[in-house]
């Protein structure tokens, strides 16, 4: 049976500084490059899902149009949308290009994970931490996601690393950098500000050990300065909360295990990380850094759970993704402590094998979106004629699936059927969704043919009008007949011809 030995004692501050000077850099560099390779491998294969389509839709607008949108919806994602807007302008909007910024952010996070692990433990733990983080299925999942979550991981991890540095060697410029990172984290996603709770506890613990009151006061001042730019966003976000997160339900205790599994994008990997993360707490010499990491991982989750018991809930895995680096380092410390050393390497191999099925699934076409928007677009392209109309199922309940954007993203510029029931476009209405006609029959126009796209569900019995609003169904049935219906994964694509 493999045995565990004590971790190496945490080095003194001068020793750690000297140790970092001797490290030329390849550990963090190789971790970053490995993470980048993992997150870019087949990154363009999965079809964009609705949240990514929202990012594409918003970032594709002009800066003026985007600013107008954020006054009404998605203000909490505004900074990311602007970054993505300029990225698209430079590199295009293919799936791989839309996701590459997130891959780069995850690569940067991997480098910081190694640096944090090295400062708290030793080089062996740092190497394990870089490998564990790079090969977590969740890193692949959100490193190939055109959303802000990977950037939140990057900025929160950078803030944590800088806090640990400044607690060892206080300097005004380090505190200023910390305040800036707190501000950027909050602007990218407000829930990330929960990391200030474990940061405050760690600062208090270090203060208790050294009784440096100036350091504690500097933390309070830096955190306050970092929060100031986020206050207007919080106030604006409160007005939009009904549209943004109304779908999130109040969590119960049983939901914690579900969040833990989804946080790692793999139930088996989540279980293995939980077991490994507990090991460093069992040895006195490695206990202090392990406790600090446990605070960084557990406190935001617990605080989010408690905050979600109120009128608004925030208890979602991706909102708490910024805790992932702490769990990765704890698991790495557990692996590094195992003896003989080969057992630690074997444990890493087992962790990778446990996540292999999930890694493979994350690179399939339907990893993120179950309906085949690309296939539906191909059907329309093959049969398109100039002057054709287009009716995607929207309605009050269905518009969140963004069927119109699923199709529109994949249509070439030469194929642009008129969105028949749109009274005012999403851009004109300063929203993510267009305003539809209240009297659909008056909006039909003279289109001889209309492409109707609706969702295929288990209980629709092949109905091509499935979940289409009743008034729209009535108008179409009155003036058109179904010429043909093509089934693609998750969608009905029907060609309607006008009745003479």
C-alpha positions as CSV (number, residue, x, y, z in Angstrom):
1,X,0.0,0.0,0.0
2,X,1.4,3.5,-0.8
3,X,2.1,5.6,2.2
4,X,1.9,9.4,2.6
5,X,4.6,11.4,4.2
6,X,4.7,15.0,5.4
7,X,5.0,17.8,2.9
8,X,8.1,19.9,3.0
9,X,7.8,22.7,5.5
10,X,6.8,26.0,4.1
11,X,10.0,28.0,3.5
12,X,10.7,31.3,5.1
13,X,10.0,34.4,3.0
14,X,13.7,35.1,2.1
15,X,14.2,31.5,1.2
16,X,11.2,31.4,-1.1
17,X,12.4,34.6,-2.8
18,X,15.8,33.2,-3.4
19,X,14.2,29.9,-4.6
20,X,12.1,31.9,-7.1
21,X,15.2,33.6,-8.4
22,X,16.8,30.3,-9.1
23,X,13.8,29.1,-11.1
24,X,14.4,30.1,-14.7
25,X,10.7,29.9,-15.7
26,X,10.1,26.7,-17.6
27,X,7.7,25.3,-15.0
28,X,5.1,28.0,-15.4
29,X,5.8,28.4,-19.1
30,X,5.3,24.7,-19.9
31,X,2.1,24.6,-17.8
32,X,0.8,27.6,-19.8
33,X,1.8,26.0,-23.1
34,X,0.2,22.6,-22.2
35,X,-3.0,24.4,-21.2
36,X,-3.1,26.3,-24.4
37,X,-2.5,23.1,-26.4
38,X,-5.3,21.3,-24.5
39,X,-7.8,24.1,-24.9
40,X,-7.2,24.8,-28.6
41,X,-7.2,21.2,-29.7
42,X,-10.4,20.9,-31.8
43,X,-11.7,24.0,-30.2
44,X,-13.7,24.9,-33.3
45,X,-15.5,21.6,-33.4
46,X,-18.4,22.0,-30.9
47,X,-21.2,24.2,-32.2
48,X,-21.7,27.5,-30.4
49,X,-24.4,27.3,-27.7
50,X,-26.8,30.0,-26.7
51,X,-24.5,31.9,-24.3
52,X,-21.7,31.9,-26.9
53,X,-24.2,33.1,-29.5
54,X,-25.2,35.9,-27.1
55,X,-21.5,36.9,-26.9
56,X,-21.2,36.8,-30.7
57,X,-24.3,38.8,-31.2
58,X,-23.3,41.5,-28.8
59,X,-19.7,41.7,-29.8
60,X,-20.5,41.9,-33.5
61,X,-22.3,45.2,-33.0
62,X,-20.6,48.6,-33.2
63,X,-19.3,50.1,-30.0
64,X,-22.2,52.6,-29.9
65,X,-24.8,49.8,-30.5
66,X,-23.1,47.7,-27.8
67,X,-23.1,50.5,-25.3
68,X,-26.9,51.0,-25.9
69,X,-27.5,47.2,-25.4
70,X,-25.7,47.2,-22.1
71,X,-28.0,49.9,-20.7
72,X,-30.9,47.4,-21.0
73,X,-29.4,43.9,-20.6
74,X,-26.1,42.1,-20.0
75,X,-24.3,45.0,-18.4
76,X,-22.4,42.5,-16.2
77,X,-20.8,41.1,-19.3
78,X,-20.0,44.5,-20.8
79,X,-16.3,44.5,-20.4
80,X,-15.9,41.1,-21.9
81,X,-18.2,42.0,-24.8
82,X,-16.0,45.0,-25.6
83,X,-12.8,42.9,-25.5
84,X,-14.4,40.4,-27.8
85,X,-15.6,43.1,-30.1
86,X,-12.1,44.3,-30.8
87,X,-10.8,40.7,-31.0
88,X,-13.4,39.9,-33.7
89,X,-12.5,43.0,-35.6
90,X,-8.9,41.8,-35.8
91,X,-9.3,38.0,-36.1
92,X,-12.8,37.2,-37.2
93,X,-15.7,35.3,-35.6
94,X,-15.1,31.6,-36.4
95,X,-15.8,29.3,-33.5
96,X,-12.1,28.7,-32.9
97,X,-11.3,32.4,-33.0
98,X,-14.2,33.3,-30.7
99,X,-12.9,30.9,-28.2
100,X,-9.2,31.5,-28.4
101,X,-9.2,34.5,-25.9
102,X,-10.6,32.1,-23.3
103,X,-7.9,29.6,-24.1
104,X,-5.2,32.2,-23.7
105,X,-6.8,33.3,-20.4
106,X,-6.7,29.7,-19.1
107,X,-3.1,29.4,-20.2
108,X,-2.2,32.5,-18.2
109,X,-4.1,31.1,-15.2
110,X,-2.0,27.9,-15.4
111,X,1.2,29.9,-15.2
112,X,-0.1,31.6,-12.1
113,X,-1.2,28.3,-10.6
114,X,2.4,27.1,-10.8
115,X,3.7,30.3,-9.3
116,X,1.3,30.1,-6.3
117,X,2.0,26.5,-5.7
118,X,5.7,27.1,-5.8
119,X,5.4,30.0,-3.3
120,X,3.3,28.0,-0.9
121,X,4.8,24.5,-1.2
122,X,7.8,23.4,-3.4
123,X,8.7,22.8,-7.0
124,X,7.3,19.2,-7.1
125,X,3.9,20.5,-6.0
126,X,4.1,23.3,-8.5
127,X,4.8,20.9,-11.4
128,X,1.9,18.7,-10.3
129,X,-0.3,21.8,-10.0
130,X,0.4,22.9,-13.5
131,X,-0.3,19.5,-14.9
132,X,-3.5,18.9,-12.8
133,X,-4.9,22.3,-13.8
134,X,-4.1,21.9,-17.5
135,X,-5.8,18.5,-17.7
136,X,-9.0,19.2,-15.7
137,X,-12.0,18.8,-18.0
138,X,-13.4,22.0,-16.7
139,X,-10.4,23.9,-18.0
140,X,-11.1,22.5,-21.4
141,X,-14.9,23.2,-21.0
142,X,-14.4,26.9,-20.2
143,X,-11.2,27.4,-22.1
144,X,-13.3,26.7,-25.2
145,X,-16.1,29.0,-24.2
146,X,-16.7,32.4,-25.7
147,X,-17.7,33.8,-22.4
148,X,-15.9,35.8,-19.6
149,X,-15.4,32.9,-17.2
150,X,-11.8,32.0,-18.2
151,X,-10.9,35.7,-17.8
152,X,-12.4,35.7,-14.3
153,X,-10.3,32.7,-13.4
154,X,-7.2,34.6,-14.7
155,X,-7.8,37.9,-12.9
156,X,-8.8,36.3,-9.6
157,X,-5.8,33.9,-9.7
158,X,-3.6,36.9,-10.5
159,X,-5.1,38.9,-7.6
160,X,-4.5,35.9,-5.3
161,X,-0.9,35.5,-6.4
162,X,-0.2,39.2,-6.0
163,X,-1.8,39.2,-2.6
164,X,0.5,36.4,-1.4
165,X,3.5,38.4,-2.7
166,X,2.5,41.6,-1.1
167,X,1.8,40.0,2.2
168,X,5.4,38.7,2.1
169,X,7.0,41.9,0.8
170,X,4.6,44.9,1.1
171,X,4.9,47.6,-1.5
172,X,2.6,50.4,-2.7
173,X,2.8,49.3,-6.4
174,X,1.8,45.7,-5.4
175,X,-1.2,46.9,-3.5
176,X,-2.1,49.1,-6.4
177,X,-1.9,46.1,-8.8
178,X,-4.0,44.1,-6.4
179,X,-6.7,46.8,-6.3
180,X,-6.7,47.0,-10.2
181,X,-7.1,43.2,-10.4
182,X,-10.0,43.2,-8.0
183,X,-11.7,45.9,-10.0
184,X,-11.2,44.0,-13.3
185,X,-12.5,40.8,-11.8
186,X,-15.6,42.5,-10.5
187,X,-16.2,44.1,-13.9
188,X,-15.9,40.8,-15.6
189,X,-18.3,39.0,-13.2
190,X,-19.6,40.4,-9.9
191,X,-19.7,37.0,-8.1
192,X,-15.9,36.9,-8.4
193,X,-15.8,39.6,-5.7
194,X,-16.6,36.8,-3.2
195,X,-12.9,36.0,-3.3
196,X,-12.3,39.1,-1.1
197,X,-13.7,37.0,1.8
198,X,-10.9,34.4,1.8
199,X,-8.4,37.1,0.9
200,X,-9.5,39.0,4.0
201,X,-9.2,35.9,6.2
202,X,-5.8,35.1,4.9
203,X,-4.6,38.6,5.5
204,X,-6.0,38.5,9.1
205,X,-4.2,35.1,9.7
206,X,-0.9,36.6,8.4
207,X,-1.5,39.7,10.5
208,X,-2.0,37.6,13.6
209,X,1.2,35.8,12.9
210,X,3.3,39.0,12.3
211,X,1.1,41.7,13.8
212,X,1.8,44.1,10.9
213,X,-1.1,46.4,11.3
214,X,0.0,48.5,8.3
215,X,-0.4,45.5,6.1
216,X,-4.0,44.8,7.3
217,X,-4.9,48.4,6.7
218,X,-3.4,48.4,3.3
219,X,-5.5,45.4,2.3
220,X,-8.7,47.1,3.4
221,X,-7.7,50.2,1.5
222,X,-6.8,48.3,-1.7
223,X,-10.0,46.2,-1.6
224,X,-12.1,49.4,-1.2
225,X,-10.3,51.1,-4.1
226,X,-10.8,47.9,-6.2
227,X,-14.5,47.9,-5.4
228,X,-15.2,51.5,-6.4
229,X,-15.3,51.0,-10.2
230,X,-17.6,48.1,-9.7
231,X,-20.3,50.0,-7.8
232,X,-22.0,51.6,-10.9
233,X,-22.1,48.1,-12.5
234,X,-23.7,46.6,-9.4
235,X,-26.4,49.3,-9.4
236,X,-27.1,48.8,-13.1
237,X,-27.0,45.1,-12.8
238,X,-29.6,45.2,-10.0
239,X,-32.0,46.7,-12.5
240,X,-31.4,43.9,-15.0
241,X,-31.3,41.0,-12.6
242,X,-34.8,39.9,-13.5
243,X,-33.7,39.2,-17.1
244,X,-30.2,38.0,-16.3
245,X,-30.5,35.3,-13.6
246,X,-34.2,34.8,-13.0
247,X,-33.8,31.2,-14.3
248,X,-31.5,30.3,-11.3
249,X,-33.4,28.7,-8.5
250,X,-32.7,28.9,-4.8
251,X,-30.2,26.1,-4.0
252,X,-30.6,23.4,-1.4
253,X,-28.0,21.4,0.5
254,X,-28.3,18.6,-2.1
255,X,-27.3,21.0,-4.8
256,X,-23.8,21.4,-3.4
257,X,-22.8,17.9,-4.5
258,X,-24.2,18.7,-8.0
259,X,-22.2,21.9,-8.2
260,X,-19.0,20.2,-7.1
261,X,-19.4,17.7,-9.9
262,X,-20.2,20.3,-12.6
263,X,-17.4,22.6,-11.3
264,X,-14.9,20.0,-12.6
265,X,-17.0,19.0,-15.6
266,X,-16.5,15.4,-14.5
267,X,-18.1,13.5,-11.6
268,X,-15.1,11.1,-11.3
269,X,-12.5,13.8,-11.5
270,X,-14.4,15.9,-8.9
271,X,-14.4,12.9,-6.5
272,X,-10.7,12.3,-7.0
273,X,-9.8,16.0,-6.5
274,X,-11.9,16.1,-3.2
275,X,-9.9,13.1,-1.9
276,X,-6.6,14.5,-2.9
277,X,-7.3,18.0,-1.6
278,X,-7.9,16.7,1.9
279,X,-4.4,15.1,2.2
280,X,-2.3,18.2,2.8
281,X,-4.5,19.1,5.7
282,X,-3.3,16.0,7.6
283,X,0.4,17.1,8.0
284,X,1.3,19.9,10.3
285,X,4.2,21.3,8.2
286,X,1.9,21.8,5.2
287,X,-1.2,22.7,7.0
288,X,-1.0,26.5,6.9
289,X,-0.8,26.8,3.1
290,X,-3.3,24.0,2.7
291,X,-5.7,25.9,5.0
292,X,-5.3,29.1,3.0
293,X,-6.0,27.2,-0.2
294,X,-9.0,25.6,1.3
295,X,-10.3,29.0,2.3
296,X,-9.8,30.2,-1.3
297,X,-11.8,27.3,-2.7
298,X,-14.5,26.7,-0.1
299,X,-15.4,30.2,1.3
300,X,-16.7,31.7,-2.0
301,X,-18.8,28.5,-2.6
302,X,-20.3,28.7,0.9
303,X,-20.8,32.5,0.7
304,X,-22.5,32.1,-2.7
305,X,-24.8,29.4,-1.3
306,X,-25.9,31.6,1.6
307,X,-26.3,34.7,-0.6
308,X,-28.5,32.7,-3.0
309,X,-31.1,32.1,-0.2
310,X,-32.4,35.6,-0.8
311,X,-34.4,37.1,-3.6
312,X,-31.8,36.4,-6.2
313,X,-29.7,33.2,-6.7
314,X,-26.2,32.9,-8.1
315,X,-25.3,29.3,-7.2
316,X,-24.0,28.1,-10.6
317,X,-20.9,26.2,-11.4
318,X,-19.4,28.7,-13.9
319,X,-20.0,31.6,-11.6
320,X,-17.7,29.9,-9.1
321,X,-15.1,28.6,-11.6
322,X,-12.5,31.0,-10.2
323,X,-12.2,28.6,-7.2
324,X,-10.7,25.9,-9.5
325,X,-7.1,26.9,-9.2
326,X,-7.2,26.5,-5.4
327,X,-8.6,23.0,-5.7
328,X,-6.0,22.1,-8.4
329,X,-3.1,23.2,-6.1
330,X,-4.6,21.4,-3.2
331,X,-4.9,18.2,-5.2
332,X,-1.4,18.7,-6.5
333,X,-0.1,19.0,-2.9
334,X,-1.8,15.8,-2.1
335,X,-0.1,14.0,-5.1
336,X,3.3,15.5,-4.3
337,X,3.1,14.3,-0.7
338,X,2.6,10.6,-1.6
339,X,5.5,8.3,-1.2
340,X,7.3,6.7,-3.0
341,X,7.3,9.4,-5.6
342,X,6.1,7.1,-8.3
343,X,2.8,6.8,-6.5
344,X,2.2,10.6,-7.0
345,X,2.9,10.2,-10.7
346,X,0.6,7.2,-10.8
347,X,-2.1,9.2,-9.1
348,X,-1.8,12.0,-11.7
349,X,-2.2,9.4,-14.4
350,X,-5.3,8.0,-12.8
351,X,-6.7,11.5,-12.5
352,X,-6.1,12.1,-16.2
353,X,-7.6,8.7,-17.2
354,X,-10.7,9.5,-15.1
355,X,-11.3,12.7,-17.1
356,X,-10.4,11.2,-20.5
357,X,-14.1,10.3,-21.4
358,X,-15.2,13.8,-20.5
359,X,-12.3,15.4,-22.4
360,X,-13.3,13.4,-25.5
361,X,-17.0,14.3,-25.2
362,X,-16.1,18.0,-24.9
363,X,-14.6,17.9,-28.4
364,X,-17.6,16.5,-30.1
365,X,-19.9,18.7,-32.3
366,X,-22.8,18.6,-29.8
367,X,-20.7,19.1,-26.7
368,X,-22.3,22.4,-25.9
369,X,-25.4,22.6,-28.1
370,X,-27.7,19.6,-28.8
371,X,-29.5,21.1,-31.7
372,X,-27.7,21.2,-35.1
373,X,-27.9,24.8,-36.2
374,X,-25.2,24.3,-38.8
375,X,-27.2,21.4,-40.3
376,X,-30.4,23.5,-40.4
377,X,-28.5,26.3,-42.1
378,X,-27.2,23.9,-44.7
379,X,-30.7,22.8,-45.6
380,X,-31.7,26.5,-46.1
381,X,-28.6,27.3,-48.2
382,X,-29.3,24.3,-50.5
383,X,-32.8,25.4,-51.2
384,X,-32.6,29.1,-50.9
385,X,-34.1,31.5,-53.4
386,X,-33.8,35.3,-53.2
387,X,-36.9,36.8,-51.6
388,X,-37.4,33.8,-49.2
389,X,-38.7,34.5,-45.7
390,X,-37.5,33.1,-42.4
391,X,-39.5,32.2,-39.3
392,X,-37.5,30.8,-36.3
393,X,-39.4,29.7,-33.3
394,X,-39.1,32.4,-30.6
395,X,-42.0,33.3,-28.5
396,X,-41.6,34.3,-24.8
397,X,-40.4,30.9,-23.6
398,X,-38.5,29.8,-26.7
399,X,-36.4,32.8,-27.6
400,X,-33.7,31.8,-25.0
401,X,-32.7,29.0,-27.2
402,X,-31.7,31.5,-29.9
403,X,-32.7,29.4,-32.8
404,X,-32.6,32.5,-35.0
405,X,-28.9,33.1,-34.1
406,X,-28.0,29.4,-34.4
407,X,-29.2,29.6,-38.0
408,X,-28.0,33.1,-38.8
409,X,-24.5,32.5,-37.5
410,X,-24.0,29.7,-40.1
411,X,-25.7,31.4,-43.1
412,X,-23.3,32.9,-45.7
413,X,-23.7,36.6,-46.6
414,X,-25.4,35.7,-49.9
415,X,-28.2,33.9,-48.0
416,X,-30.3,36.3,-46.0
417,X,-34.0,35.4,-45.8
418,X,-36.2,38.1,-44.3
419,X,-37.1,37.5,-40.7
420,X,-40.9,37.7,-41.4
421,X,-42.3,38.3,-38.0
422,X,-39.7,40.8,-36.8
423,X,-41.2,44.2,-36.3
424,X,-38.0,45.8,-34.9
425,X,-34.6,44.2,-35.0
426,X,-32.6,43.4,-31.9
427,X,-30.1,46.1,-32.7
428,X,-32.8,48.7,-33.2
429,X,-34.6,47.7,-30.0
430,X,-31.2,47.8,-28.1
431,X,-31.7,44.2,-26.9
432,X,-30.5,40.7,-27.5
433,X,-33.8,39.8,-29.0
434,X,-35.9,41.4,-31.7
435,X,-39.4,42.7,-31.1
436,X,-42.0,40.6,-32.9
437,X,-45.2,41.6,-34.6
438,X,-48.3,41.6,-32.4
439,X,-50.4,40.8,-35.4
440,X,-48.4,38.3,-37.3
441,X,-50.7,38.1,-40.4
442,X,-50.0,41.7,-41.2
443,X,-46.3,41.1,-41.2
444,X,-46.3,38.2,-43.7
445,X,-45.7,40.4,-46.7
446,X,-45.5,39.0,-50.2
447,X,-42.9,36.2,-49.6
448,X,-43.7,33.2,-51.8
449,X,-41.7,30.9,-49.7
450,X,-40.8,30.8,-46.0
451,X,-38.3,28.7,-44.1
452,X,-39.8,27.7,-40.8
453,X,-37.4,26.3,-38.1
454,X,-38.7,25.0,-34.8
455,X,-37.3,22.8,-32.0
456,X,-37.8,19.0,-32.2
457,X,-38.8,17.7,-28.8
458,X,-39.7,14.3,-27.5
459,X,-43.4,15.1,-27.3
460,X,-44.0,17.1,-30.5
461,X,-45.1,14.1,-32.7
462,X,-43.2,15.5,-35.6
463,X,-45.2,18.8,-35.6
464,X,-43.2,21.4,-37.6
465,X,-45.1,24.2,-35.9
466,X,-44.0,22.9,-32.5
467,X,-44.0,25.6,-29.8
468,X,-44.5,28.4,-32.4
469,X,-46.8,31.1,-31.0
470,X,-50.4,30.4,-31.8
471,X,-51.0,33.6,-33.7
472,X,-48.0,32.9,-35.9
473,X,-49.1,29.3,-36.5
474,X,-52.5,30.5,-37.5
475,X,-51.2,33.1,-39.9
476,X,-48.8,30.6,-41.6
477,X,-51.4,27.8,-41.9
478,X,-53.9,30.2,-43.4
479,X,-51.6,31.4,-46.2
480,X,-49.0,28.7,-46.7
481,X,-48.7,24.9,-47.1
482,X,-45.8,22.7,-46.1
483,X,-43.8,21.7,-49.1
484,X,-41.3,19.6,-47.2
485,X,-39.8,19.2,-43.8
486,X,-36.3,18.1,-43.1
487,X,-35.2,16.8,-39.7
488,X,-31.8,17.7,-38.4
489,X,-30.6,17.0,-34.8
490,X,-33.0,18.8,-32.5
491,X,-34.7,20.9,-35.2
492,X,-37.5,20.8,-37.8
493,X,-36.6,22.7,-41.0
494,X,-39.8,23.2,-43.1
495,X,-40.2,25.0,-46.4
496,X,-43.6,26.7,-46.7
497,X,-45.0,27.7,-50.0
498,X,-47.8,30.3,-50.4
499,X,-51.2,29.0,-51.3
500,X,-52.4,30.4,-54.6
